[in-house]
């Protein structure tokens, strides 16, 4: 999966603000889907499963971008 430039920018921001320089996953703690409600679930409305799936997808892409930056930074 190819990550988008936005994920790379967010990943770089997160990594730059970690105090210890340790490498560990990022997690999303809040998500607002109200602006895309009609696109995601026009018939049923937003369900918990929608939030969890989108949160999981975003975290996967963000963490992939962080791993890629770590890999590039380490000179591999």
N, C-alpha and C positions, 0 to 999 in steps of 0.2 A: 504494500500500500504506500503510495506516495503522499507525504504530508504537505499540506498547503503552507504558503508563506506566513499566514497569520499564526499558525501553530508554532512555527519557528521563532517568530518574534516574541510570542508569549513565553515559550520555553526559554529563550535567551534571557528575558526579563526575570523569570523565576530563578534561573541558575545564577544570575548576577546578584540576586538579593539573598542568596543563602549564605549565612554567616560562616559556616564551617567548611563550605566547599564539598560537603559530602554529596554522594549520589544516591538518591532515593526517589521513588515515584511521587508524582504530584497527584493530588486528589481535588475534585471539585466539590465544594461544600454547599453551594447554593446555585440554583439554576432557575431562570425565569423564561418560561415558554409562552407567555401570554400573547406576545406579538405574532407568534406563528401557530396559534391554536387552530385556525381554520385550515391551514396547510397540513398539519399533522393528523388531526382527528376531526374532520368536519362533521361526520355523522354521529360519533359517539362522545365527543368532548375529550379533553385530556384525561388520561388515566395515569395511575402511578407507574404502570408498565412503560408508558411513553417516557416519563421522566427518567426512569432507571436505564432504559435502553439508550437514550440520547446522552445521559451522563457517562455511561460506560463507553460509548463511541468517542465522545470528546476526550475522556481520560486516556483512552488507548492512543489516539492521535497525538495528544500532548506529550505523553510519555515516550512515544516513538520519536518525536522531535527532540526531546531532551536526550535520549540515548544517542541519537545521531550527532547532536552537538557535542556530547561527551566523547564520542568516538572520534570526531574530527579534531577536537581539542587535544586528545591524547596522541595524535599523530599517527593513528593507525591507517 
